[in-house]
Amino acid sequence: MNKGIWLFLSSCLVFTLAQAEEEDAVRKAVSIPDIYASTDSEGFSTYKYGAGIYPVFEHGEKYTGFEYQHNYFTQGNWNSSAEQYTFITKAINPRTALGYRLNAGYNVENGYHLLTTDSQYGFQATDTTRVELLINRDRVETQNSLTKGLYYTLGGASIEQQLLERLRVVVVGAYMYFSDTNTRPILRAKLIYDLVPAYGITAQIRYRQYRDNNTNVPNNYFNPSNYDETMLALGLHKRIEGWVVNGTAGVGQQSVNHDPSTTTQLYELAATSPINSKDVYFRASAGYDKSAGFLSPSYSYRYLKADLIFPFD
């Protein structure tokens, strides 16, 4: 790690410890283990294992500290690994899901060094309008891209507008820059109707489209000139004795480079324990996605993610 990174992490540590001293009533916490595992229809697998220490911890959505993660990728006889060091500060209102998640990371893989981030800031713009700003920077996770050290930077914004008492629309616009000179404008939209409010069930119409502005770069990842998808889905958001359960089940149609449409699928389920748990905070999610990919219009992947946070005085 170079001197600049050490200086950055040291500054973050000073800030965190000073914040902890000012907030003596705030507890501390450790997170172990943090796990993420995924595999796809092309035989590419990802395994990420991590741990964290949070000198400032109020609850499962509000804390400040440091995280370490070891990443391992494999496909056939090939494999690669990376180390990730991250400073994170997070303050999300559990009732409104608004607030901020800011982090800055340092990633080392195959001799390539990269500053990373996965940060969002959400706020209530008006009584019926919510806005979220986001920025993400990370490696492109395919075998060829990881070997070459390719990465992307994405910036965007999301606007959620309440149209009627049980009807709202969410529009996301973003721009993605790849280190191989390709760029990708992205548009996503969701029309959400509260189908059964008592059970947190919604009916959704989803749309997403993007295009790659430089398809002449080596095909190190899925980069079509045009991609469109329309999906019908059911959503779930339910609180059960302090636990929060979220889910999505959807089926749609996609078009790649204006070719004939093919079927897409999306299934996701997530659960988090009560936010103010004194002993342990647990969150986990799993999902399956089938859509166009690098080698096939029927590319699919599945993932599992989970972590445990243990507060202490």
N, C-alpha and C positions, 0 to 999 in steps of 0.2 A: 504494500500500500504506500503511495507516495506521500510526501509531506503535506500536500494540500488536503488530501483526504483525512489524514490524522488531525490536521488543524480544524477541519470541518466537524469531525466527530467529537473532538475535544470541546469545541464551542457549544455543540449540542448538549454535551454532558454538563457543562457549567450551567447552561440555561435550565436544564432539567432539575439539577440539584438545587438551584436557587428557587425554582418554582416549588419544589418539595418543601423547602424550609419555610416558605411563605404560607404553605397550606398544610400545617402540621396535622390537621384533622383528616387529611386525605390518606387513604391506605396505599400500600404498595402491592405489587402482584408480579407473578411469573407466569409465563405461558409455555407449557410443555406437555405433550408434543403438539406441534402444528404439522399437519400432514396434507399433502395433495397428491393424488395419483390419477393418471388418465391414460387411455390407450385408444388408438383409432384403427380404422379399417385398412390402413396402409402399413400397419405393424410398428408405428411410432409410439413409444411409451415415454411418459414423463413421471418422475417421482421427485417430490420436494418435501424436505424435512426441516423443521425449524424450531426455534425457541425464542422467547422474548423476556425482557426484564423491564418493568415499568415502575420507576421510582415515584411517579404520580399516578394514582389509580383511584377513580371515584366509582365507576361502575363499568360494565362490559362494553359500553359505547363511549366512554370518556376516560382517556388515559394518555400518558406521555412516556416514551421510553425507547428502547433499542431492541432490534430483532436481528437474528441470524438465521440464514437459510442455506441449506445445501441442496443443489439441483442436480439431478441425474437424468440423462436422456439416452435412449437406446432404440436402435432399429436394425434388425438383422445382426450382423457382426460388428456394427458400429456402435460406439457409445461416447458420451462426453459428459463432463461434470462442471459445475460452476459454484462459486461461493458468493453469497449476497449479504451485505451488511446494510442495515436500514435504521434511520432515525424516524420515529413516527409520533405525531401528536394528533389526537382525535377527540372531537366533542360533538356527538350526535344526540339530539333530543329524541329519546325513545318513543315519545308520543307522536311527534310530527315527522320524524326521520329527517329533519333538517339540521344543518350544522356543517362542520368541516371535518375532513380527513386529509391531513397533509403529511407527506413523507418524502424523504430523500434517501436514495440508496446508492450503493457502490457494488458493481457486479464484475467479477473476473471469470473469464472462460476462454480457454484455448489461447491464452496470452493477450486477449482483447479485454480492455477496460472500458466500463460504461457507467455513467451516472444515470440512475433510473428514478422514476417517480410514478405514483398512482394516486393522484390527489383530486379531491372534489370539494366544492363549497356550494351548499344549497341554502336558499332563503325564500321567505314569503314576500313576493313583490307587491301583491295586492291581496285583498280578501279572497280572491278566486284564482290567483296566479302564483305558481311556484316556479322558481328558476334554479337550475344547477349548472355550475361551471366546472369543467373537468379538464385535466391534462394527464397524459399517460406517456411514459417513455420506457421501452423495454426491448429485449431481443426478439427477433423473429424466430419462433421455435419450430423449425424444420431442420432436417439433417444438413442440407446444403447451406442454409442460412446461418446455422450455428457454427459450421466449419469456417465460413467466411467472415463471421463477426457482424452480420447484418442486424440492424436494429430499426425501430420506428419511433416516431414522435407523433402523438395525436392530441389535438386540442379541439374542444367543442363546447356546446351548451345545450341544455334540455329545458324546455318550457312545458309546464303542465297547466292547462286551463280548464276550470270547471265550467261546463256549458249549461247543464241542468243539475237538479239535485242529485240525480243518480248517473249522470253522464259527464265524462271528462275526456280530454284529448291530450296526448303527450307527443311532442315533436322534438326530435334530436337532430342537430346538425353538427357535423364534425369534419375535420380535415386531417388526413394521415400522411405523414412524410416518411418515406423509406430512405435508408442510407445509400441505396443503389440508384437514387435519383427519381424513382417512381413516386407519384403522389396519388392520393385516393380521396376524393370528396365522398362523404357518406350522409345519407338521409334515412331516418327512421321515424315511424309514426305509429301510434296506438290509439284506437278509439275504445274506451273502456266503459262498460255499462254494469252497474251494480245489480247483478241478476237476482241474487238472494242475499241481501245485506245482513240478515241475522246470522248467516253462516260464512260470511266473508267471501262469497263466490261471485266472480265477475265473468262477463262474456266480453271477448276482445276481438277486434279486427286489427291485425298487425301488418305493417308494410315496411320493407327496407330495400334500399337500392344503393349501389355504389358503382364507380367506374375507375379503372386504373388508367392514368394518363400516359404511362410509358410501358406498353406491353412488349417492347423490344428488349427489355432487360432480360437476363437469363431467368428461366422459369424456376426460381428457387422457392417459390411459394405460390399459392393460388392467386393469380392476378388477371382476371378476365377484363376485357374492355368494357363490358356491361354486365351487371348482375341485378336481378329484380326478384323479390319474393313477397307473396301475399299469403297470410296465414289466419285461420280462425282458431281461437284458443279459449280455454276456460282457465281462469286464475283463481287462486285461493290465498286469502290473508286472514288468519284467525288467531285470536288469543285464547288460550286454554289454561286457566289457573296460572297465569304469568308466563307460560310458554308462548312463543310466537311461531306459527307454522305458515310457510309460504309455498305455493306450488303453481306450476303452469303445465298444461297439456294442450298441445296444438298440432294441427296438420295443415299444410299449405301447398302452394305451387310455386316453383321457381323457374326462371328463364336465364340461361347463361349465353351471353353474346347473341341474344334474340333467337336462340335455338328453340325447338319445341319444349313445352313445359314438362317438368318432372316433379315428383312428390317430395315434400320435405316434412320432417317431424321434429318436435321439441317436447321433452318431458323433463321437468325439474322439480325438486322437492328440497326444502330447507327448514331447519328448526333451530331455535335458540332457547336457552333456559331463561328463567326470570332474570331481569336485568340487574337487580340489586342483590343477587345471591351472595351470601356471606362466605360460603365455603368454596364453591367452584362455579365458573361461568362456562357453559358449553354451547358450541354452535357447530352445525354440520350442514352440508349440502351435497346433493348428488344429482347427476343429470345425464341425459342422452340427447344427442343432436344428430340429425341426418339431413345433409344438404350437399350441395356441390363442393368439391374439393380439388386438391392438387391433381389427382389422376382420374377422378371419376365423378359423375353427377350424383352418385349415391354414396359419397363419402360420409362416414359417421365416426363419432367419438363419444366416449363415456368418461365421466370423471367422478371422483369422490374427494371431498374436502372436509376436514374437521380440526378443531383445536379446543384446548382446555386452558382456562385462565384461573389461577389460584391466588386469590387476594390474601394478604396478611398485614399485620400491624407493623 
